[in-house]
Amino acid sequence: MKIGILTYHAVSNFGAQLQVYSTVSYLRNKGYTPVVIHWYPDDLANMYKKMVGNIQTKEHADFVIKNLPVTSICKSELDIINTVNKYQIDGLIIGSDAVLNYQSLISRVRLGIRGLHFEHKYSNRRFPNPFWGTFIESTELKKIPIVMMSVSAQDSDYKHVKFKLRKNMFKALSRVNFITVRDSWTRNMIKYLTYDQIIPDITPDPVFGFNYNNEKLIPSKEYILEKFGLPDNYILLSFKNYSSGVVSLQWLNDFDKKARSIGCVSVALCMPGGVMFENNFDYKIDVPLSPLDWYALIKYSKGYIGHNMHPIVVSLHNVVPFYSFDNYGIVRMKYFVKDDSSKIYHILKEADLLKNRCSALGRLKYKEPSVELVFDSIINFEYNKCECFSKKYLNSYIDMMKRIEDVFAGLI
């Protein structure tokens, strides 16, 4: 049975590629033939090219070629329809990841030096687009079961969706056979858009099943330590941009001293755009870096501190201490932040580990946490609580995938 996957597979992003690789591996392990549909809008590709240098862009492209069964490029919904028919796909998974992002007019308003302006509206944040399954109604499409798996609407200000657009979104969602979401914000959005008629379950990101699906493919600790010249005990720090003022150079120096006092070294871990924050650490891991090595570096570390969601997911999954400088959430005029719109906030609330997080957004919200607080979050990490949560989410992930299999088998 051939199962198509439509998600963020080609973007230069470690977590995005690991989530689709986890899904591909699950399907292969269960005897299915996965097919990743290669929809990658030009404007999204160009955005990542500007953010990520050529050397790391090539690393992500090589990862796709080596690990993902990708179709020829699709530029339109008609291309996707033709691809489903050409490859004789029997079922389709949309997701995981933030595939239901929608950028309303008000959410595009930005306040800059020259006053108010509107941010570009990317293809993946418009409606309609293929992630919403709007191609399903085509009479040219082979009739197959379609599910949305652990989808997210990251930071979408859905209450501004009104009238005809809301009804069209409702219509699109109603055509999907089965929907689960990654966080409560997205569940509330779907509930709102469908006038309370669809209230999906919240299910884990596929990276919570990465060890289950890919255990034999994860690089060993010995390999990672030798490849990157690391000592046995290290703590990773990774920030998007030093100029954002999240932590000062003095803060990083003070943290490094505390880490060394317990026999650990501080390591600057790159984002896809490279090591983007100023630091004096003796150890730096820069681009190019493969998504699998990135995963293993976090898995074998004594802690992760910094931005982004998937490092926190990897940490939770592997029971690794962490402190999240949460860079997600709806922000109004640079000052006001809605915490519950953050996907990190949702996960850590579920895990009862919100004390290992601060919001890194909003001029009124953010205050640099003390080195002592962050350090204490690492050395006094609640391992038992995290391990219980990790096992719970793995079981939830496996149950979700079984239900998706039942949909494809015609049992749901």
N, C-alpha and C positions, 0 to 999 in steps of 0.2 A: 504494500500500500504506500503510495507516494503522498507525503504531507508537505505542503508548501509553508514557508515561513516568511512573513512580511514584517520587518522591523528595522531598527537602526543597526545594520550589520557592517556598513562600509565607512562610517564616520571614524575619524581619528580620535577614538575615545576608548580607553582600556575597558571600562565597565560595560559599555555598549556591546563591544565585541565578545566579551566573556559571557554575557547573558544569552546571546544567540548561539554561541558555541555550546553552552550548557544544554540548550534546547535541542540542538542538532545531535549532541551525544546521547541524550535521553532517548530520542527517537531511534537512533541507530542501535542502541543497546536493546531496545524492545522489538527490533526486527523490521522497523519501518524504513523507508527511503526518504530522507529529508531533502527538500529542494528550497534553497534560499532565493527568493525573488529579488532581483537586483534593481529595486527602485531607489534611486539616489538623485534627488533633484539638483539641477545645476547650481542654483543659488545657495543651497545648503553645502554642496561640495566646495564652492568658492569661498564660503565663509570659513570652513575648516582649513582651507589652504592658507588663508590670511592668518589664522590663529596658530597653525602648526607648521613648522618648517618642513622642507622637502625630505629630509632624512627620516623624520618620524612618520611622515605621511607614507613613505615607501614601506616602513616597518609594518604599518597597519594594513596596507594593500597586500603585502606579502603574507600576512597572517590570514587574510581572506582567501587568497589563492591556495595556501597550504592546507587550511582547515575547514573551509566552508564550501559546500556544494552549490555554487552560485550560478544562476542563469545568465543569459545575455542581458544587456542593459535595457531597462524599461524607462521610457520617458513620459508615458501617459497611462491613463487608466485602460485605454484600449490595448496598449502593449502588455499590461498585466493580464488582461482577459485572454489575449492571444497566448501568453506564456503558460497560463493555467491549462489551456486547451492543448498546447503543443507538448508540454511535458506530462500530460495526462495525470495531473494532480488530483488526488481523491479527497483531500481535505485541506483546509487552510487555517493556520494559526497567525493571527495578527498580534504582535507583541512578543516579548514584554517591552518595557521601557516607556518613555513619555510620548507615546504615539498619538494620544488624544489632546495634545497641546492645542489650545486655541487662543489666538491673540486678538482680543477685542480692541476697538479703536482707543478706548481710554487707557488700556494697558500699554499702548505703544507711545504714550506721551512721555517725553523725557525733558528734564529741566537742565539746560546747559548754560554756558557762558553767554551765548547769544539769545537766550530765552528758550521758550518752548519749541520743541520739534517732535516729529513722529519717527519712531524707529521703523526700519524696513520690516515688512511682513513677509516672512519666509514661507515657501511652499508647504512645508511640513506643519505650519501653524495656521494655515487657512482652512476654510471649509467651502466646498468639498475637497478632500484629498484621499488617496487610496487607503491610508491608515484608518479612515472612518468606514471603510467597506462600501463606499458609495458606488462602486462598480458592480455590486452584487445584482442590482436590478436589471442589468443588461441581458437581453435575450440571447446574446452571443456567448455568454459565460456558461461553461459546463456547470450543471447544478451539483454543487458539493456542499457539505457541512462546513461552516466557518465559525471559528471561535475567536474571541478576544481574550488573551491570557495575561493576567497581571498587568493590565495597561495602566498608564498614569496620565494625568492631565496637569503635570507639574506647573504650578504657579498660574494656572488659567483662572482668570477672573470671570467665572461662568455666570454670575448673576447679571452681567451686562448683556447676555445673550437673550434676545427678545423676539417675540412675534414669529414671522415667517422662518427666520433662521433657526429658532428653537424647534419649530415643528419639523423642519427638514433634518435637523440632527436627530430628533426623536425617530423619524422615519428610518434613517440610516441605522441607528442602533437596534431598532426593532427587527431588522432583517437578519441580524447575527443570531446564530443558534445558541450560543452560550457565552457569557461575559463574566470575567472576574477582574478585579482591580488591585492595584498595589498599595493603595492608601485610602484613608477615610475621605480626604478631600475629593478624590476622583469618584468615589462612591456617591458622595453627596451631589457632585456635578451630574452624574448620570441619573440619579434620582430626580434632580431638578429638571433636567432636559426632557425626561420622559414622563413628567407629571406624576411621579411616584409609582409608575407602572413597572420600572425595572430598578431593582435594588440589589446590585451584585455583591457577591462575597468578596472579602479582602483576602488575597492570597500572596505568597511570597514572590519576590523577584527570583528568576531562575538561578541566579548566582548562589542563592541559599542551597541549591542542589548541586553545586559544582563538584565538591568532593565525591558525592554519590555517583555523579555521572562521568567524572573524568579522573578518578583517583590515580590511575596508572600513567596518566599523561602529565601530571604536575611534576615539575623539576624537583629533585631532592634537595634537602637542606645543604648537604655537602657540596653539591654542584653550585648552588646559589652563592654560598660563602666563598668558594674558590673563584667563581667567575667574577664577582664584584669586589673581591679582596676585603671581605668583611670579617670582623671578629664574631664570635658566637653570640654575643649579647649586644643588640643594637635597637635603637628606637628611631622610627622614621618620622620625619616632619615634611609636610608638603603643602605649600600655599600657592594660590594662583598668582598673586602679584604683591610684592613687598610694598609698592607705592600705595596700595589700598589702605595701609596703616593698620592692618589687623594685629600684628605684633611688631615690636621694635627690634632693632638689631641687639640692643642691650638685653631685651627679654630672651632672645635666642641664646645669647652668650651665657646668661644666668641659668637657663634651662640646661645647657650643655654641661655646665659645672655640676649641677645636681645629678644629671645622668651619670657622669663619670664617678661621682661619689658612691654609686651603687654598682660600679663595674660595667656600665653600659656606655656606648658611644652614640652620639647623635648623627643621623644620616639625613642629608637633604635629598629627598626623593622628587624626581621630576614630574611635572604634568606633561601631557603630550607636547606642549609648547616649550618644554625644557625646565630647568630649575629656574623658577621665576622670582625667587625672593633672595635678597641679600643675606648672606650668612658667613660665618667664619669656621664652619665645621670642617674637620679633617677628612670626612667621608662625604662624597657626593655621587649620586647615581643619576646620570643625565641621559638624554636621548642619544642614540636610538635604544629603545627598550621594548621588548615584546610583551604583549598582554599576559602571556603565561608566566614570564619572569616577574612581571609586576605583581601578579597574584601571589606568587611564591614568596617574594620579598616581604609582603605583608603577613602572609601565613606564618613565616618563621621568625618574625620580629618579636621584640618584647613590648611593642606598643606602636600605635599610629596616632599622629596628631596633625590635624589640618583640615583642608577643605574637601568637598565633594561627598556624594552618597555612597558610591560603590566601594571605596575604601572602608567605610563603616560596615557595609554589608559583608565584605570579606572578613573583617575583624570579628564581627558577631558570629559568622559561620564557623570560624576557626578558634573562637574563644581567645581572642587577642585583645589586650587592653587598648583603649583608645580615648581620645578626647576630640570631639567634633567642633570645629569652627563652622557652624552651619551657614552655608551661603545660598540657601533656598528660602523661598517665601515671597509673597506679594508685598512690594514696597510702594508706598505712596509718597511721591515728591521727595524721595531720598530719606525721609524721616520715619515713617510709620510702617511697621512690619506686622503681617499676619502670620504668627507662628504656625497655626494649624494648617496653613497651605504648604508647609515644608514637608517633603517626603522623609527627610531625616528625623524631623520632630515626630512624625507618626511612628516610625520604626522604633525609636528609642522610648517613646511613650508605651508602646506595646511591650517592650523589653524591661520596662521600669528602670531605665538607665538614663533618664533625662539629665541627671546631675553630671553626666559625661558630655555635656553639650552646652554651647552658648550660641546665640544668634550672632552672626558676623555681619549683619545687615542693619541699616537704619542709623542715622546720626543720633537719634534719641535712644535707640535700643542697645547699641553695642557699647560695651565697656571692656577694655582689655582685661581678661582674667589674670589673676596673679600667677606667677610661675609656680608658687607653692600649691595652688589649687589644682592646676593642670598636672603637675608632677604627682600629687597625691592621688589623682584619678587613675594614674598609671600603676603606681606601686601598691595601691590598696584596691585594686580592681576587684569587682565582685564576680569572681570566676564561676562560682556555683550558679548564680542567677543567670549569667550569660550562657552557660552550658545548657541549662534547662530551656532557655528561650531558643537556643540554636537547634536543639533536638525537636522542640515543638514546631518550629518553622520548617524544618526538614520534613517532618511527618505531614505538615500541611501542604508542602510542595508536592510530595509524592501522591497524596490524596487528590490534589488538583489535577495532576497529570493523568491519573487513572480516570477521573471524570471526563477529561478531554478525550481520552481514548474511547470511552463509552459513547461520547457524542459521535465520533468518527465511525464507530461500530453500529450506530443507529439505535443505541439503547437509551439515549436521552433525547 
